[in-house]
Amino acid sequence: EMYEKLTYGVKFTSVAVISQDMCERTITINGLSKSVAMTEWRMGYLACKDKNLVKLMDNLQSQCTSNINSITQKAAVVA
């Protein structure tokens, strides 16, 4: 949902609001690159109802990349 803020007059609707079943099966991925002009800062996040799946994704991500730098973290809080 990176482009949820760039709708140019059209109301954004997440696929997760279609039904409870769809909400249960949706992984929402977002970031700050587009919405607050933090391009190239690589600050992203996700949301999912399945806590076990989130933990598995966290374990995988922690072995593939390092954490974002402290400057990006501070900028994301302000944004």
C-alpha positions in Angstrom: 0.0 0.0 0.0 2.9 2.3 -0.7 0.8 4.5 -2.9 -2.2 4.9 -0.5 -1.5 8.6 0.0 -1.0 9.4 -3.8 -4.6 9.0 -5.0 -5.2 12.4 -6.7 -8.8 12.8 -5.6 -9.8 9.1 -5.6 -10.5 7.5 -2.2 -8.1 4.7 -1.3 -9.5 1.5 0.0 -7.4 -1.3 1.4 -8.1 -4.8 0.2 -8.2 -5.9 3.9 -11.5 -4.1 4.4 -13.4 -6.2 1.9 -14.4 -8.8 4.4 -13.3 -10.3 7.7 -11.9 -13.3 5.8 -9.9 -11.1 3.5 -8.6 -9.2 6.5 -7.4 -12.4 8.1 -5.5 -13.4 4.9 -4.0 -10.0 4.1 -0.4 -8.9 4.7 -0.2 -5.1 4.4 3.1 -3.7 3.4 3.9 0.0 3.5 6.7 2.5 3.9 7.5 6.1 4.0 9.2 6.6 0.6 6.1 7.8 -1.2 3.9 9.2 1.5 6.4 11.5 3.2 9.0 11.8 0.5 11.7 9.7 2.2 12.8 8.1 -1.1 15.9 6.0 -0.8 15.7 5.9 3.0 14.3 2.4 3.0 11.9 2.6 5.9 9.2 0.0 5.6 6.7 -1.9 7.8 4.0 -4.5 7.6 0.9 -5.6 9.4 -0.7 -9.0 9.5 -3.3 -10.7 11.7 -1.3 -13.9 11.8 1.3 -13.2 14.6 3.1 -16.5 13.9 3.6 -15.5 10.2 4.9 -12.0 11.3 7.4 -13.7 13.6 8.6 -16.0 10.8 9.0 -13.0 8.4 10.9 -11.1 11.2 13.2 -14.1 11.6 13.9 -14.3 7.9 14.4 -10.5 7.5 16.8 -10.4 10.4 19.1 -12.9 8.6 18.9 -11.1 5.3 19.4 -7.4 6.1 20.6 -5.2 8.8 18.5 -2.6 10.7 17.8 0.8 9.3 20.2 3.5 10.4 19.5 5.8 13.3 19.0 8.9 11.2 16.3 7.1 9.2 14.6 5.9 12.4 14.5 9.5 13.8 13.2 10.9 10.5 10.5 8.3 10.4 9.3 9.2 13.9 9.0 12.9 12.8 7.3 12.0 9.5 
